[in-house]
Amino acid sequence: MDLSIIIVNYNTKELLKQTVESVINTVGQAVTYEIIVSDNGSKDGSCEMIKESFPGIKLIENNANLGFSKANNIAIKESKGRYILILNSDTVVKENCLQKSVAYMDNHPEAGVLGCRVVLPDGSLDKACKRGFPTPKASLHYILKLDKLFPGNKNFGRYHMGHLSEFETGEVDAVVGAFMMVRREAIDKVGLLDESFFMYGEDIDWCHRIKEGGYRIIYYPKALTIHYKGASSKKKRVKTIYEFHRAMYLFYNKHYRKKYNIFITLLVYIGIALKLILTYMVNIFKKKK
């Protein structure tokens, strides 16, 4: 089998149906595939919808919200494809997206991960689909908006790989977990998703480990997907904010803490804490408003 498409779902019934239909309607006969839905204890009838409308899909019913990483890992262990596609339940893959992506991976054995061009419903680029690793330096340049002051500068724009056009195929540090095609051999070499990450950061951590394993991470804009971003994460806003910032802390500790002195590490911790507090305050103000 060429491709195992894994969709983790949490209370996004209608969007999930749309995602599955987009896969079935566009995948074509050139690619042999399976769809596995790993449901994290949805209460909105998602599982019933899959059973009724798509009986050929493999459905894994988790008893609770296990998080994105763990739910994906459960499905990966049961998958059969040469490639694993991690696909969000709030996406729509466009015509020939999957065929083009599989063909690219077949023709480039050095590629461990492929991410396509991911756009938001308004047509603008989801910037997370091509990005650099969030080193302290890259993050500082991003916070100071040096990428805006010096557009196209490879050094200042590293955080979102601003030097690489959204229409240009190229090597990046990481792609977004909304659409992430991974070579099975790469998974066998570096392991599954890190379940310490609940719902953010697992994609960039995986890319980091796969790149360290000797594979390339490719941004491939000839394949296109629409991302209705944040549908499932809107369910628990406070937890979403917490997990987003916890992922920053986990990623830094795992990959960078030993590379930097205590002064840099303290600045990073303070920066994450301040950003967390500020985001909470902004969220409270929006609710009151």
N, C-alpha and C positions, 0 to 999 in steps of 0.2 A: 504493500500500500504506500502511495506517495505521501499523503498528508493526513495527519490527525488534527482536527480543528477542535480546540478546547475552549468552551465558553463557561466562565464562572458567572452565576446569576444570583442576585439577591433582590427580590421584590421589584423586578423590572419586566413584568410579564409582556406588555405590549411591545416594548423595545426589543426584548428577546425574540419575540416572534418575527419582528422585522429583520433582525440580524440573521436569524436562521434562514428566512426566505431569501435574503440577499445572497447568501452562500449558495443555496440550492439553485437559484435562478441564474447565477453567473459562473459557477465553477467549471462547467463544460465537461466534455467527455475525455479530454486529454489527461485529466488528473483523477486518479483513484483516491478516494477520501472517506473519512468517517467523521461524524460530528459527535462530540461528547459534551453534554451539559452537566456541570457540577454545581448543583444548587445548594446554596448555603441557608437552608431552613426558611425559604420564602413562605409568606403567609398570604400572597395575593393570587394564588391559583396558577402560578408559573408551571409547576410540575404537572398539574392536571392538563394544562394547555399543551405541553410537550407530548404527553401520552396520547392525547386525543388527536392533535393535528400532525404530529411527526412521530409516529410509532416506530420508525426505523432508527431513530436517534437513541444513542445510549445515554440514559439518564441516571446520574448518581445523586441520590437524595441524602444530603448531609443533615444531621439532626439539629444543627445550630449554625450560626455564622462563624465558620472556622477561619475566615480571613481569605484573602486572595491567594497567597502563596500556598497554603495548605490545601485548599480546594483544587488548585491547579495540579499540585503534586499527586493528589489522589487519582486524578484523571490521567496524568502522564503515565503513571504506573500501569494503567489499563489500556494504554494506547498502542497502536500497531504501526503507525506511519514512519517513513524515513525522515520526515520533517514534522515538527510539532508547531502548530500555530496557536499562540495564545491570543485570543480575540475577545474583546470586551462585549458585553451584552448590549451596549448602547452604540453599536457601530453598524454601518452599511457598507459592505464591500462592493466596489463598482465592477463593471464589465471587464473581464480578463485579468483582474487583479491577482487572483490566486494562480492562474496558469503562468502569468508572467513571473511571479515571485518564485514558483517552483522551478521554472526554466532557468532563472538566474542562478539559483542555488545549485542546480545540476551542472551548470557551466562554470561555476566558480567554487571548487571544493575547498578553497581557503576561507570561504565565508562561513562563519559559525552562526551568525545571526543576520537576518534581514528585516528591515523596517520599511514600510512603504510611505508614500506621501499621505499624511493624515491631515484632513482639513475639518474645520468646524462647520456647522450648518450654514454660516454666512459666507463660506468659501475661503476664509482666511486660514492660514497654516496653523495647525496645532504645533507650537514651537517645540514641544517635548519630543516630537518624532525624530529630531536630529539634534543631538546635544553632546557637550563635552562632560567629562567627569567634574563634579563640583568640588574641585580643590579649593583651599582657602584663597588662593590667588584669583582663580576664575570667578569665585563667588564674590569676592571684593570688587572686581571689575564690573560685575553684573549689578551689584548693589549701588555702586557709584554711577551706574549708567554710562560707563565709558564706551560700551558697545554702541550706544546711541550717538555719542559725541564723535566717535571715530568708526562710522559704519564700514564694514568690509575688512576691518583690521583683524587679522587672525589671532593676535594675542589678546586684545581687549574683548573680542567677540567669542571667545572660546566656550563660554557657558551654553550658548545656543548655536554654536558653529555658524556664526553669522557670515563668515567668509564663503560658506558653501550655499549656493543658490538653492532655493526649494525645488528647482527643476533639474538639478544636476546630481547625477549619481556620484557617490563618494563614500570614503571611509569616515566613520564617526566613532565617538566613544560609546554612545548608547542610543537606543531607540525606546519608544514608549511601549508599555505593556498592553496598550489597547490593540496593537497589531504587532506581533513579534514572532517571526518565523525562525525556529531554532533547529539546527542540524542535530539529529539524535546522537551522533558520535560525539558532539561537543557536550551534550548532557551527560553521556556515559563517562566522559573524561573529568568534568568539573563538578558534577552532581546536580541535584534538583534545586528549585528555588529555596532560598533561605526563609524558613518559616518564622524567624524572629521578626520579620517585616510583616505586618498584618495586612495593610492595604496600600501602602506607598513604599517606594524605594527598592522593592524586590526586583524590578526590571533593570534598574541601573546597577544594582549589586550583581545580578546575573551576568550582565554585559561585561562588567569589570572582571569577573572570574573567567568568563569565556575568552576575553581578550588576553588575559594573563596565561590562559591555556594554549595560546598560539594561534587563535583564530581571528579573523577580521570581522568587524561589525559594519554592516553596509546599510546606507540610506539609499533606497531605490524608488525614485519618484515616478517612474513609468507605471507603477501600480498605485492605485488610489483607493482610499477608504474615507468615509465620512464618520466623524466622531461626535455623537451627541453627549458631550463631555459632562461627567459628574452625576449621571442620573442616579446610580445606586448610592453614591456617597452623600447625597443630599438627605438621606433618610435620618441620619444622626449627625447634625452639624457639629456639635461639640466634640464628639469622638473623632470626626473627620479631621478637625483642626489639630487635635492632640496627636493622632496617628501620623499626620503629615510631618509634624515637627519631630516626633519621636524617630521617624525614619531618617531624618537628617542626622540626629545624634547617633543612631546605630551605624549608619554608613560611615560617618567620620571615625568612630571608634574602631570599626572593623578594618578600614583601609588606610587611614591617615594618621591616627593618633601616634603611632610609633615613629612616624616619619618627621614629626614636627616637635619643637620644644614645648615646654609647659606653658610658656607665655602665649604662643599661637593657639594652643589648645584651649586655654582659658578664654581667649578672645572669641573663639568659635562657639564655645559653650554659652558665653554671655550673649553673643549674637543670636543664637537659636532661641534662648530664653526670652530675649527682648522681642523677637519677632513673634513668638508664641503669644506673649502677653498682648502685643499690639493687635494681632489678628483676632484674639478673643474680644478685645475692647471694640474693635470695628464691627465685629459680628453682633455684639450686644447693642451697639448704637443703631445698626441697621434694623434689628428686630423692634426696638422701641419706636423707630421712625415709621 
